[in-house]
Structure formats: structure tokens, C-alpha cells
Amino acid sequence: MTTLTTKAVRTASPTARLSRLWGGVVTALTVVLAGLWVFPLYWAVVTSLKPDNDTIASPPTFWPNPIDLSSYTYILQNSPLVRWYANSLLTSLTVTVLVLLLSLLCAYALSQIDFRGRRWLYLLVLVGFMIPFQASLIPLFILINKMGLVNNFAGLILPQLAAPLAVVIYKQFFDQIPPELGDAARIDGAGEWRVLFSIFLPLNWSITVALAIVTFIAAWNNFLWPFIVLNDPPKLTIPVGITQVQSAYGVAYAKTMATAVTAALPTALAYLIFQRRVTEGVMATAGLKG
């Protein structure tokens, strides 16, 4: 018995050592990749804290000495940065609320209400999910221009309200809810609005919060459509405003990086605070249940 156990341990030892070796290699590779991902962010912050002359020094310094906050002071005093922040906050919140509301209503109808053409309508939603936004950019701009909404917040917000992915995610979760819950509420006299907001929505509150955070971050970081539809500097959002600051400063790297760091700060804080919710949202968008 003892001999068999000893042989089993000896047989398993090379496998265990190989497993530990492989785990160490994977961990080391993960650390290297994480460092490669973090270093540009670190370099942007460090550059923003240097005087302009130090940003082009050779060899470069990897820590500001001394720490200089003049770039942040300059962009706050000499650019409409606060106005761009307000524009991004207003549009992002509006897009988030309306996307969740419209997607919720559409998904509930497709999941729980039997009407003619429901399958065809859901097929159209799936087709819209598969078409990239860039493919519809030109006709969308022509439509917004004919509506007179170019350089207008309405023209900025309306195209972002079409969110087929959110509809698909909501419908997936609504399909998992037992229909008996809704039928019991309808027998008691509840209408569809009450069934949706009193029964179905509370059961999916976690996914709603996760989608809200992911939608807000995506709307805040949206660059392409605001860059095309807005041309008045006071109406720009913060991602587009960065390009204006950069062209105004030329090669003033410290001020450019200070603007970029300031613009990225809200989304970075949102991710750090709601990391678990953001992960749930990403998993949901991948078709997984968080």
C-alpha cells in the first residue's frame, strides 16, 4: 500500500511541477501585458505634470521633478473645458436614460406581448445589431442635415438612441422570467405598464444598472458622431474638445495630456467605483449571464 502511494506521488510530481511552471509563466505574461497596457496611461499622467520643456527632454524622465500643475491651470483658464464637461454630462445622461427606457419597452413587447409581425420585428433588431455604425454614417448625416439638426444636441442624441444590443439583452432576460408571474398580475387587474415596471423590471434591476453604466461610459467616450455633427466649439463634447485644444497648443504636450487626463477621469472613476457592475454589463453584452 505504501509502495503504491509513493509511486503515485512520484508519478504526479512531474505533472504538478509542470502545472506550477505553466501557472508561473501565465502569471508573468499577464503581468507583462498589464504593464504594457498601463504604461501609456502612466506616461500621459506623468507628461501632464511636467513643464513643457521637460516633455521633450532627452533622455526622457519617468517622473516629474518638480511636479508642475500649470498645464491643468492653463486649460481650465484658457479653454471651455468646463462647458465641454457639462455638454458631455448632459448628453451622456440623456442618452443613457432614453436608451434604457426605449430598449426596455421594445424588449418587453417582443418578449411578452403576442402581436402580428413580432418575429419579423425582432429579426430587424438583430439585423440592426449586426450592421456597424460606420456603415450608416453618411446616410445618417444626410438625414440629420435635412432635419436641420446639425450642430444641435438633438442631432447628437437621437442617432445614439438606437441600441439593438440593449434590446437583445433585455429580451434575453425577459424570456427567462416565468410567464405565470405576468399572468397572475393581469388576472388581478394590472395593465402591461404595471406588469413591466412592478414585476419584470425589479427582477432585472442588476442588469439594468450594469447596462446603464456601460451605456453612459460609451456615450461619454463617443467621438466619431459628435466630431461629425458638431462644429461650434461651445457645443462640443469633451472627446472632440481635446482635438481643439491640441490644435490650439500645437506641440504643447503637457497641456494636451492634461486635457486628455481630465477628460478620462470621470470614466476611470466610474469604472473603479462600479467595477463589478461594468463587468456584469460586459458579460451581458457578450451573451453571458452575470
N, C-alpha and C positions, 0 to 999 in steps of 0.2 A: 504493500500500500504506500509506504513511504517512498519507495523507489519510483513508483508511477507518478506520485506528486512532484518529486524532484525533476523527473523528465518533462513533465508538463510545464513546470516553471521555466526550465531551460529552453523549452520549445517556444514558450510565449515571450521570453525575454527579448529576443531579436525583434519580434513584431512590436513589442511595447517600446523598445528603443527607437525603432523606425517611426512609430507613431509620434513619439515625443519630438524626434528630429524634424519630422514634417510639420508638426504644430509650431515649432520654433521658427522654421522657415516662413511659414504663412504669417506668423505674428510679425517677424522682421519686415516682410514685404508690405504688410499692412501699415506698419509704422512709417516706412519709406514713402509709400503712396500718400499717407496722411500729411507727411511733411511737405511733399511736393504740392499738395492742394492748399495747405495753409500758408506756405511761404509767400505767394503773391499778395495775399491779404495782409500778412505781416509787413511786407515791403511797402504796400500802399500806406499803411498807418505810419510807419517809420518815416517815409518820404514826406508825408503831410506835416510831420513835426520837426522838419529840418528847415533852416534858412534856404532861400533859393540857390545861393551859391554852393551850398553843400550837396545839393541834389545832383550836380553834375561833376562832383569831385572824383578824381581818380588817384588811388583806388577808392572804391566806394566804402562808406562806413555803414555798418549794420545796426547802429544805434545812434539816435540823435544826441549830439553833445555840443551845446546845451539843447534842451527841449524848447522849441520855438512854436508858440501858438499864434503867431502873427498871421499865418495863412487863414486860419479859421476866423480871426477877427476881420481880416480883409474881405473875405467872401460874404460875411454877414453884413458888412457895412457898404459894400460896393456892388452887390448883385441882389436881384429879387428872390433870394433863396427862401425866405420865409413865405413869400407868396407862392412859390413853386411847391413848397411843402403843403400849404393849405389846399392848393389845387389837386395834388396827388391824394391827399387825405379825403377830400370831398368826393372825388371821382371814384376812388377805390372803395370807400364805404357804400356809395350809391350802387356801384356795380355788384358788390358782394350781396347786399340786401335784395336787390331785384333779381339777380341770378338765382339765389336760393329760393325766393318766392315763386318765380316762374317755373323753375325746374321742379319744385315740389308739386305744384298744381298739375303740371304736364305729366309727371311720373305717376301721380295718384290716378289721374284719369286713364292712363294707359294700363295701369295695373289692376284697378278695382272697378272701373266702370265699363260695362259692356255696351259698345256702340258700334255702328257700322263703319268699317274702314279703319278700325283700331290697329290691326296688324300692319296695314299699309302705312299708317302714320308712324308707327314705331320703326318701320323699315326706313322711312325718310330720315328719322332721327339718327339711326345708325349710319346712314349714308353721310349725313352731315358731320357725324363724328369722325368719319374716315377721310374727309376732304380737308387738307391743310388750309390754314387761314391765308397763307400767302397766295394760294391759287385763286381766291376770290377777292384779292386786294384791289385790283383795278376796277372791276365792275362795282364793287362796294363803294369805292371812292367816287365813281361817276354818279351812283345813286345818291350818296350823301351830298354831293355837289349840286345835283338837281333839286334836292330838297332844301338847299340853302343853309346847310348845317356845317359847312366847312368853317374851321376856326371857331367852333362853338362846342360847349361842353356836351350838349345833346348829341352832336355828331360824334363826339368822342365816346360817349357812354353806350349809345344804342347798339352799335355792332358787337360790343362785348357782352351783351345780354344773351346772345345765342350760345348756350353752353350744353351741347348734346351729351357730353360726358357726365355732367351732373344729373341729367335726366336718366341716363342709363344706370348710374349708381343708385339713385333713389328708387327707381323701378325694381332693381335687383333686391333691395331690402324690403320694399313693399310686398313683393311676391312671396317673401318668406313669412309674412305675418298670416296667421290662420284667418281665413275669411269669416269664421264664426264670430270673431270679435266685432267686425263691422256689421254683420247681420244682426247680432244682438242689439247693438246700438240703434240700428234703423228700426227694429221692431219696437223699441222704446220711444220712437218718435224723433230720433236725431237725424238731421239732414247730413248731406255729404260734407259740408264745411265743418260741422261739428265732429263728424267721424274722423276727418283728416287731422284737424288741429287738436282734438282732445284725446284721440286714441293712437293714430298712426304716427304722428309727429313725436309725441313723447317717447314712443318705443324706439325711435331712430334719432334721438337727440344727440347722441355721441357722434354719429356720422355727420349730422348737420353742423355741429361745432367744428369738426375736422374739415369739412368742405368749406366752411366759412373762412377759416384761417388760410387754407391753401388758395382759395379764390382771391382773398384780399392781397396775399403776397404776390400772386400772379398779376393782379391788376396794378399793384404798386410798381412792379418791375417792368410792366409793359412799355416797350419802347417804339416798336415799328409803327403801330397805328397812330399813336399820339404824334410821332415825328412827321407823319404824312398829313394828318388832318388839322394840326395846329401850326400856326405861323406867327402868332402875336406873342412876343416874349412874356408879357404879364400873364398869359393864359397857359403857359407851358407847364407840364408836369416835371417832376424832379429828374427822371431819367433823361428827358430831352433837354432840360435846362443845363445838364452837365456839358453837353456839346456846345452850348452857347458860351459858357464860362471858359471852356477850353479854347475856343477860337478867339475869345477876347484876350486871354492871357498869353497866347502863343505857347512858348516853351516854359512857362512858369509851372514846373512840375509840382511843386509843393502846394500851390493853390488848387491845381487840378485834382490832386489826390485828396486834398482836404474836402473839396466838393464831393468827390466820389465816396469818401468815408462817411460824410454827413448824410448823403443820400441813402447809403446802405444800412445805416444804423437802425432805423425802425424795423426793417425786415429781419435783421440779425437778432435784435432783441425779442421780436415776436417768435422767432424760431427757438431761441434759448428758453423762453418762458413756456411756450406751448409745444415743446419738442415732441411729447407723446402724441398730442393731437395732430400735429403735422405728419407724423409717421403714420397714424391711422388714415389720414387723408390720402397720403401717397399710396398706401396699401389698397385703399378703396379704389383709387383711380387705376390701379393695376389689376382690378378684378378680384382682389382678395378680401377676406373678411377680417377686419382688425379686432 
